[in-house]
Amino acid sequence: MTSLFLTACASQGPGGPAEVKLATWNIGWLTDRTAEINADNRDPNRAIYQRTAADYARLKGYVGQLGADVVAMQEVDGAETAAKIFDRKRYTVVMSEEGDYQRPGFAISKGIKFTRNPDLAELDVLAGQKRSLRRGVDVTLHLAGGDLRLLAVHLKSGCFTPGRSGEACDQLQQQIPFLDAWIDARQKEGVAFAVLGDFNRRFPAGDPLWAALDDGPTPLVRVTEGKKSTCWGGQYPDFIDHIVLGNDAPKHLVQDSFAVLTYAETDRALQKALSDHCPVSVRLKAGGAVS
């Protein structure tokens, strides 16, 4: 089995163990095509908000405050839009190869070499339809001590807990086998990996969808397990944004590195300008520091 020793250029110190900071952030309809979107929206109460230059500047400030080496993002309308908050001098942006307004992707620090793998297109179980779902974005980070495979996801919303039924749950359940197959393939390869993103699922104890994913030879580690979200004053205490580690990756999790970046703004009316989600992050350390 391939061991992972992480050495991200952005965080390496002389003589000390290197760390890489991974984050996931649903940025909430980050797009400049709101007029186009809203023209097709019959309910004015559901109109998408158009962010201002000041809003973009504020989000860019939070990117700096987050200070992550790699950010899995969701609900972003392409690389040009992402570049408004992820500085091109610091980050390379890769997005899913589809034309949807809401797309997942990664912002990766310039100091980290990576390979773009084909999208996990099967996650879009409604491909070609007007309200299609999202693909997964698949990259491999090439770090000095080994590779780390990452998948950014944004699964179907509306089926947050077991016991629900309906179209949203049917579609989420259709996505799970494709995500499980990706995880199983990584476990077979032995490469350290992480799945990051908005799963739109709280995964309470005994959740059959989590059991379907965590059915491999080595257990997965969901870094949000047992924790409560402080985002927007704990408005939604149970996480739906997760970072899932597999194979050797959990061995390199820096103790107590899990964090939720909360906004200084407390007025929930500002969620449309910022996001109703907060960035979730962890740090992974070089394997040499693991006993």
C-alpha positions in Angstrom: 0.0 0.0 0.0 1.3 3.4 -1.0 2.2 5.6 2.0 1.5 9.3 2.0 4.0 11.8 3.2 2.8 15.2 2.6 5.2 18.0 1.7 3.3 21.0 0.3 5.7 23.7 -0.8 3.3 26.3 0.6 3.7 25.1 4.1 7.1 23.5 4.4 9.4 24.7 7.1 13.2 24.0 7.3 13.8 20.9 9.3 10.2 20.5 10.3 7.3 18.5 9.2 5.3 20.0 6.3 1.6 20.4 6.4 -1.1 20.9 3.8 -4.3 22.6 4.7 -7.4 21.2 2.9 -10.8 23.0 3.0 -14.2 22.7 1.5 -16.5 25.7 0.9 -19.9 26.0 -0.7 -19.8 29.7 -1.8 -23.5 29.9 -2.6 -24.4 30.9 -6.1 -21.1 32.6 -7.0 -22.1 33.9 -10.4 -22.4 37.0 -12.5 -25.2 35.4 -14.6 -28.0 36.1 -12.2 -30.1 38.0 -14.8 -30.0 35.0 -17.0 -30.9 32.7 -14.2 -33.6 34.8 -12.7 -35.3 35.3 -16.1 -36.2 31.7 -16.0 -37.3 31.8 -12.3 -41.1 32.3 -11.9 -40.9 32.9 -8.1 -39.3 36.3 -7.3 -38.8 35.1 -3.7 -36.3 32.6 -5.1 -34.3 35.1 -7.1 -30.6 34.7 -7.1 -28.7 37.6 -5.6 -26.1 39.4 -7.7 -23.0 40.0 -5.7 -21.4 43.5 -5.8 -17.7 44.4 -6.1 -17.7 44.9 -2.3 -19.1 41.4 -1.8 -16.4 39.9 -4.0 -13.8 41.8 -2.1 -15.2 40.6 1.3 -15.1 37.0 0.0 -11.6 37.4 -1.2 -10.6 38.6 2.3 -12.1 35.4 3.8 -10.1 33.3 1.3 -7.0 35.0 2.7 -8.1 34.5 6.2 -8.7 30.8 5.5 -5.2 30.4 4.2 -5.8 26.9 2.7 -3.5 25.2 0.3 -6.4 23.5 -1.4 -10.0 24.5 -1.4 -12.8 22.3 -2.8 -15.5 24.7 -3.8 -19.1 24.3 -4.7 -21.7 26.5 -6.5 -19.2 28.5 -8.5 -20.0 29.5 -12.1 -16.6 28.8 -13.7 -12.9 29.6 -13.3 -13.3 33.3 -14.3 -15.8 33.8 -11.5 -13.7 31.9 -9.0 -10.7 34.0 -9.9 -12.5 37.0 -8.5 -11.9 35.7 -5.0 -9.0 33.2 -5.5 -6.0 35.3 -6.5 -4.5 33.9 -9.7 -1.0 34.7 -8.4 -1.6 32.2 -5.6 -4.1 29.7 -6.8 -4.7 27.6 -9.9 -8.5 27.0 -10.4 -9.9 23.9 -12.0 -13.7 23.4 -12.4 -15.9 20.6 -13.6 -16.2 20.3 -17.3 -19.8 21.3 -17.7 -21.8 24.5 -18.4 -24.0 24.6 -15.3 -24.2 27.8 -13.2 -23.4 25.8 -10.1 -20.2 23.8 -10.5 -17.7 22.2 -8.1 -13.9 22.6 -8.5 -10.6 23.2 -6.7 -8.4 26.2 -6.0 -4.9 24.8 -5.6 -1.9 26.7 -4.4 0.7 27.4 -7.1 3.4 25.6 -5.2 1.6 22.2 -5.4 2.0 20.1 -8.5 -1.1 18.2 -9.5 -2.7 16.2 -12.3 -6.3 16.8 -13.4 -8.1 13.4 -13.7 -11.3 13.0 -15.7 -14.4 14.3 -13.9 -16.6 11.8 -12.1 -19.3 12.5 -14.6 -21.5 9.7 -13.4 -22.5 11.7 -10.3 -24.6 13.8 -12.6 -27.4 11.3 -12.8 -29.6 13.9 -14.7 -27.0 14.7 -17.3 -28.5 16.5 -20.3 -31.6 17.6 -18.4 -32.5 21.2 -17.7 -31.9 20.8 -14.0 -29.0 18.4 -14.1 -26.8 17.6 -11.1 -23.1 18.1 -10.6 -20.1 16.1 -11.6 -17.2 15.4 -9.2 -13.8 17.0 -9.8 -10.9 14.6 -9.5 -7.3 15.7 -9.0 -4.1 14.1 -7.8 -1.7 16.2 -5.8 2.0 15.3 -6.4 3.7 16.0 -3.1 7.3 15.3 -2.3 6.6 12.1 -0.2 3.7 10.7 -2.3 0.4 11.4 -4.0 -2.9 12.5 -2.5 -6.0 11.9 -4.6 -8.9 14.4 -4.1 -12.5 14.4 -5.2 -14.7 17.5 -4.9 -18.4 16.8 -4.8 -21.7 18.5 -4.5 -24.4 15.9 -4.1 -28.2 16.3 -4.5 -29.9 18.6 -1.9 -33.1 17.8 -0.1 -32.5 14.4 1.5 -30.6 15.4 4.6 -31.5 12.5 6.9 -32.6 8.9 6.7 -36.4 8.4 6.7 -37.1 11.0 4.0 -38.5 10.1 0.7 -39.2 11.7 -2.6 -37.4 12.8 -5.8 -34.4 14.3 -4.0 -33.8 11.1 -2.0 -34.2 9.0 -5.1 -31.6 11.1 -6.9 -29.2 11.1 -4.0 -29.5 7.3 -3.7 -28.6 7.0 -7.4 -25.5 9.1 -6.8 -24.1 7.0 -3.9 -23.1 3.9 -5.8 -20.9 6.0 -8.2 -19.2 7.8 -5.3 -18.8 4.4 -3.5 -17.2 2.9 -6.7 -14.7 5.8 -6.8 -13.8 5.3 -3.1 -13.5 1.5 -3.6 -11.2 2.1 -6.6 -8.9 4.3 -4.5 -8.9 1.8 -1.6 -7.9 -0.9 -4.0 -5.1 1.3 -5.4 -3.8 2.1 -1.9 -3.4 5.8 -2.6 -4.2 8.2 0.2 -7.3 10.1 -0.7 -10.0 12.6 0.5 -13.5 13.4 -0.7 -14.4 17.0 0.1 -17.6 18.9 -0.4 -21.3 19.5 0.2 -22.7 16.0 0.6 -26.1 17.5 1.5 -26.4 14.7 4.1 -25.9 14.9 7.9 -24.9 11.3 8.3 -26.4 10.6 11.7 -25.4 7.4 13.4 -26.6 4.3 11.5 -27.2 6.2 8.3 -27.5 3.6 5.5 -25.9 5.9 3.0 -22.8 6.3 5.1 -22.7 2.6 5.5 -22.8 2.2 1.8 -19.8 4.4 1.4 -17.8 3.1 4.3 -17.8 -0.5 3.3 -14.2 -1.0 2.2 -11.3 -2.9 3.8 -10.2 0.2 5.8 -12.6 2.5 7.5 -13.1 6.0 6.3 -12.7 9.0 8.6 -15.3 11.8 8.4 -13.6 14.7 10.2 -16.9 16.3 11.0 -18.2 13.3 12.9 -19.3 14.1 16.4 -18.8 17.9 15.9 -21.3 20.7 15.7 -21.2 23.6 13.2 -20.8 27.2 14.6 -21.5 28.7 11.2 -23.9 31.7 11.4 -24.2 31.2 15.2 -25.0 27.5 14.8 -28.0 28.0 12.6 -27.6 24.5 11.2 -25.6 22.6 13.9 -25.3 19.3 11.9 -22.8 19.4 9.2 -23.6 18.6 5.6 -20.2 19.8 4.4 -17.7 17.1 5.0 -14.1 16.1 4.5 -13.7 12.3 4.3 -10.2 10.7 4.5 -9.3 7.3 3.3 -6.4 4.8 3.2 -3.3 6.4 4.9 -4.6 9.9 4.9 -6.2 9.7 8.4 -2.8 8.8 9.9 -1.5 12.3 8.9 -4.4 14.3 10.3 -3.0 17.1 12.5 -4.6 16.8 16.0 -7.1 19.5 16.7 -6.7 21.0 13.2 -10.4 20.8 12.3 -11.8 24.3 12.0 -14.8 26.2 10.8 -14.1 29.7 9.6 -17.0 31.8 10.8 -17.8 35.2 9.4 -17.4 38.4 11.4 -20.8 39.4 10.1 -23.6 38.1 12.2 -26.7 39.4 10.4 -28.1 36.4 8.5 -29.4 38.7 5.9 -25.8 38.9 4.7 -25.8 35.2 3.8 -26.6 36.0 0.2 -23.6 38.3 0.0 -21.2 35.8 1.7 -22.6 32.3 1.8 -25.0 30.3 4.0 -22.1 27.8 4.3 -18.8 28.4 6.1 -15.4 26.9 5.1 -14.5 23.7 6.9 -10.8 22.7 7.0 -8.2 20.3 8.4 -4.4 20.0 8.1 -2.5 16.9 7.2 1.2 16.5 8.2 4.2 14.7 6.8 4.2 11.0 7.5 7.6 11.2 9.1 6.0 12.8 12.2 3.5 9.9 12.6 4.7 7.2 15.0 
